């Protein structure tokens, strides 16, 4: 549960309010087999309907009702496997981040990630890793609102390559 206090001084005067972010509950399971093979699964429940805005001198009832009507609860899911064939380590992973509008593992506003990587451990103190991640997300975008225009379908596809060189001391 996260509370954030913001102060807007862009106009005449100041106004103080608090934003409460949604509740998150998560759990993880991992299995390690003889320091050679490992599996892990993470799951996280989020209830976006619990977010709210409040202030001492204004109720924000209309905003909070809109939050409860528009958003829903969802799940985030992550899984990974690692094979350590020293000095080479191989990794694969998958993640799905559910939509605050109700979709869980696929559909609009669900971000899906696939990743793989290889690591080289020359010694206990020096390592080098390369990882490749593919992210996918589809969403509908309204310039003015669904009452006035048809949505544009946006499909995001990103690819990241990450190189890491580490020295432990």
C-alpha positions in Angstrom: 0.0 0.0 0.0 1.6 3.2 -1.1 0.6 6.8 -0.3 1.9 9.7 -2.2 1.4 13.4 -1.4 1.7 15.8 -4.3 1.6 19.6 -4.2 0.6 21.5 -7.4 1.7 25.1 -7.3 1.3 25.9 -11.0 -1.8 28.0 -10.6 -2.9 30.5 -8.0 -2.5 29.0 -4.5 -1.7 25.4 -3.5 -3.8 22.3 -3.0 -2.8 19.2 -1.0 -4.2 15.7 -1.7 -3.2 12.1 -1.3 -3.2 9.3 -3.8 -3.4 5.7 -2.6 -2.1 3.1 -5.1 -3.7 -0.3 -5.4 -3.1 -3.2 -3.1 -0.6 -5.9 -4.3 -0.2 -9.4 -2.9 2.5 -11.7 -4.3 4.1 -15.0 -3.9 7.1 -16.9 -5.3 8.2 -20.5 -5.6 11.7 -21.5 -6.6 13.4 -24.9 -7.0 17.1 -25.5 -7.1 18.6 -28.8 -8.3 22.2 -29.3 -7.2 23.2 -25.8 -8.2 22.8 -26.8 -11.9 19.2 -26.2 -12.6 16.8 -23.7 -11.1 13.1 -22.8 -11.7 11.1 -20.0 -10.3 7.5 -18.7 -10.6 6.2 -15.4 -9.3 2.5 -14.4 -9.2 1.1 -11.1 -8.1 -2.5 -10.0 -7.5 -3.4 -6.3 -8.0 -6.7 -4.7 -7.3 -6.7 -1.4 -9.3 -10.2 -0.6 -7.9 -8.7 0.1 -4.5 -6.7 3.2 -5.8 -8.2 6.4 -4.6 -7.7 10.2 -4.2 -8.5 12.1 -1.0 -8.1 15.4 0.6 -9.2 17.0 3.9 -11.5 19.5 2.2 -12.8 17.7 -0.9 -14.3 14.2 -1.2 -13.2 13.2 -4.7 -16.2 10.9 -4.8 -16.6 11.3 -8.5 -13.0 10.4 -9.2 -13.0 7.4 -6.8 -16.3 6.1 -8.3 -14.8 6.4 -11.8 -11.8 4.4 -10.6 -14.0 1.6 -9.2 -16.1 1.5 -12.3 -13.3 1.6 -14.9 -10.6 -0.6 -13.4 -10.6 -4.2 -12.1 -8.3 -6.6 -10.5 -5.7 -8.6 -12.4 -2.6 -10.8 -12.1 1.0 -10.5 -13.0 2.9 -13.7 -13.7 6.6 -14.4 -14.2 8.5 -17.7 -14.7 12.1 -18.5 -15.4 14.6 -21.3 -15.7 18.4 -21.3 -15.5 20.9 -24.0 -16.4 24.4 -23.6 -14.9 26.9 -25.6 -16.9 29.8 -23.7 -15.4 31.4 -21.6 -16.8 28.3 -21.0 -19.0 24.9 -20.1 -17.6 21.8 -20.3 -19.9 18.5 -18.5 -18.9 14.9 -18.4 -20.3 12.0 -16.3 -19.0 8.4 -15.3 -19.6 6.3 -12.6 -18.0 2.7 -11.5 -18.4 1.5 -8.2 -16.8 -2.3 -8.2 -16.7 -4.5 -5.3 -17.8 -6.1 -3.0 -15.2 -9.2 -3.2 -17.5 -9.7 -6.9 -16.9 -7.6 -9.0 -19.3 -5.3 -11.5 -17.7 -2.8 -13.4 -19.9 -3.7 -12.1 -23.3 -5.7 -9.3 -25.1 -5.8 -5.6 -25.0 -3.4 -3.8 -22.5 -1.6 -7.0 -21.4 2.1 -6.8 -21.7 3.9 -10.0 -22.5 7.7 -10.5 -22.3 9.9 -13.3 -23.5 13.6 -13.3 -22.6 16.7 -15.4 -23.0 20.3 -15.0 -22.0 23.7 -16.5 -21.7 26.3 -15.7 -19.0 30.0 -16.5 -18.7 31.6 -16.9 -15.3 35.4 -17.1 -15.7 35.9 -16.9 -12.0 33.9 -16.1 -8.8 34.8 -12.4 -9.3 34.3 -11.7 -13.0 31.2 -12.4 -15.2 29.8 -11.3 -18.5 26.1 -11.7 -19.5 24.1 -11.1 -22.6 20.3 -11.0 -22.5 17.6 -10.5 -25.2 14.1 -9.4 -24.3 11.0 -9.2 -26.5 8.1 -7.1 -25.2 4.6 -7.1 -26.8 1.6 -4.9 -26.0 -1.6 -4.1 -27.9 -4.0 -1.3 -26.9 -6.7 0.9 -28.3 -6.0 4.6 -28.3 -8.7 7.2 -28.5 -7.7 10.8 -29.5 -10.9 12.3 -28.0 -12.9 9.5 -26.4 -14.9 6.5 -27.5 -18.1 8.5 -27.9 -16.6 10.7 -30.6 -14.0 8.6 -32.6 -13.1 5.1 -33.4 -10.0 3.8 -31.7 -6.6 3.4 -33.3 -5.1 0.0 -32.7 -1.5 0.3 -31.3 0.8 -2.7 -31.3 4.0 -2.2 -29.4 6.9 -4.5 -30.1 10.2 -3.8 -28.5 13.5 -5.7 -28.4 16.2 -5.0 -25.9 19.7 -6.4 -25.9 21.5 -6.0 -22.6 25.2 -6.6 -22.0 26.5 -6.8 -18.4 30.1 -7.0 -17.3 30.6 -7.4 -13.6 33.5 -7.5 -11.2 33.0 -8.5 -7.6 35.4 -7.2 -4.9 
